Amino acid sequence: MASFTKRALRRTILTLLSQLPLDQITVKMIVDACGISRNTFYYHYDDISALLADALDAEFSQYTEECQERQLHRLLAAIADQPAVFAHIDNSQSREILHRRLQAYLESCVRRAMEEDGCGALPAKQRETMVVFFANGIWGLLRAWLVQGAQEPPEELLARLGMIRTMQTGAIARHCKMRPYSGEESPHILEG
């Protein structure tokens, strides 16, 4: 019963977000739409922010078993299909919930792609540095796309994101051929 109720609450918050800004949604609206009591809501969640975080986690977890390109395509398609939902979250005081989850999701995508590219030989610290670097590049493009109301078709954004993926693959290949950076020598960041 608990998982059924939580699924209903997650669906309801996303449905309400397609119609209203997050800051206008109340617990009363959510429980009325679900046909449950306030006590039931608070049994599962501390507040609307906790419900939103859970709804986003559930939404993003649907794509985690796919390759990076497919994960990103499905994520972008979901955002493009529901631009009001993501715009209402992004324009709310709770925007950091969305941003943190998108960032974590993108890092997961990049980490998985790096595993697929065979970078297991890299030391964990170097792998994680590359994950953060490339995930932030993807996040920058995705954030600009969200700010512009997801107007650009997902396929066009994916093509631009493909440039980051190409750079990522090349960087991994080059890095795996080089001796690991020890931190003692000066890194030549601007050299090609």
N, C-alpha and C positions, 0 to 999 in steps of 0.2 A: 504493500500500500504506500509506503514512504516513497519509493522510487516513482510510482505513478503520480503522486502529489507533486514531487519535485519536478518531474517532466512537465506537468500541467502549469506549474508556476513559471518555469523557464519559457515555455511557449507563450504564456500570457504576457510576460514582460516584453518579449520581442514583438508580439502583436501590438501591444500598447505603444511601444517605441516607433512603430510604423505610422502612428497617428499623432503622437504627442511628444514634446521634448521630455527628456528624462526628469528634469527638475519639476515638471508638472504632474508626474505620476505619483500616486499615493498608495500606501499599503491597502487602504480601503478599496481603491479601484481594482487592485490586483485580486484581493480576496473575493470581491463581488463577482468579478469575471470568472474566477475559478469555482465559485460556490463553496468556499471553505471559510472557516472562522479565522479571525486575527491570531488566535492562539495557535492554530495549525501553521499559519505562516511563520510565526516566531519560533515554533518548534523546529522548523527547518532552517531558518535564516535569521540573522541578527537584525538585518535591515535590507533596504532595496539594493544597496551597493553590493552586499554579499550575494543576493539573488542574481544581480547583473553579472558579477564575476563568475558565478557558477554557470549561468546561461552561455556566456562567452566561451568558457572552458569546454562546455559540452559541444558548442558549435564548432570550435576549432579542432577538437579531438577527432571529429569525423574524418579528417584528412590526413592524419599522422602516419598512416601506413603506406602512403604513396610516395613516389619519387618527388624530388623537389619541384620540378616543373609542373607536375600534375597537382601537387599540394597548392602551389601558388595560384594555378589557374582556377581551381575550385574555390579558393578563398576569395579571389578577385570577383569571380562570378557571383558568389554569395553576397558580397558587398554591393556589386552593381545591380543585383536583383532587389536589394533592400537598401537603397541609398539613404532613405529617410531614417532608418533604424540607426545606421552608423553615424549619420550627421547629427542626429539627436543626442547620441552618446558623446560624440566628439565636441559638441557645443555645450556640454553640461559641466558641472563642477566635478563630475565623476569620470572625466575623460581619461584620467591616468589609469583607471581600471582597464579601459580598452587599450591604451598605449602599452601598458606593461604586458598584457596578454598577447598583443600582436608582436611585440618585441620578442617575447619568449617563444612564440610560435615560429617566428622567422629564424631565430637561432636554432630551433629544433630542425627546421627545414635545411638550413645550411649544414648543420652537424651531420644530418643524415646523408646529404649529398657528398660531404667530405668522406664519409665512410664508404659510400658507393665508389668514390674516386680512388679508394685505396690509400688513404693517408694515415692508416693505422700506425705506420712506422714513425710518424712525427711525435715528438714528446707532447704530453698532454697540454702543457702551458702554451706551446706554439700552436697546437690545433685550436685551443680556446681563443687565442689572440686572433686567429684567422676567422673563426666563427663570429666573434663579436664585430670584427671589421666588416666582413661581407654582409652580415645581417643588418648592420647599421646603414650600409649603402642601399640595401633593398628597402629598409624602413624609410629612408629619406625620400625615395621615389614614391613609395606607397603613401606616406604622409602627405606629400604634395598632391597626390591624386585624390586623397580624401578631402583635403582642404578645398580643392576645386570641384567638389561635389561628385566625384567619380564619373565625370563626363566623358573622359577618354574611354573608348571601348577596351575591355579587359585584354583583348588580343594585342592591341597596340602597346599597352603598358607591359604586357608579358614580353613583347619583343625588346622593349627597352631594358627590362629586367634580365633578359637573356644576355645582354652585354656584361652585366655583373657576373652572371654564371660563367661566361666565357673567361672573364678575368680570374674568377675563383679557380676554375679548372687549371688554367695556365699557371697561376701562382702556386697551386698545390704541386703540379708537375715540376716546376722549377725548384721549389723548396725541397722536395723529396730528393732531388739530384744534388743539392748543395749540402755542405756539412751544416749541422745545426748551429744556430746562432747561440753563442754562449753568454752574451751580454758583456763580454770583456772588450770585444772589438767594436769599433764604431759602425753602426749599420749605415749602408749607403742607400737611403730611401729613394733618392731622386735618380739613381742610376738605372738604366734599362737593362 
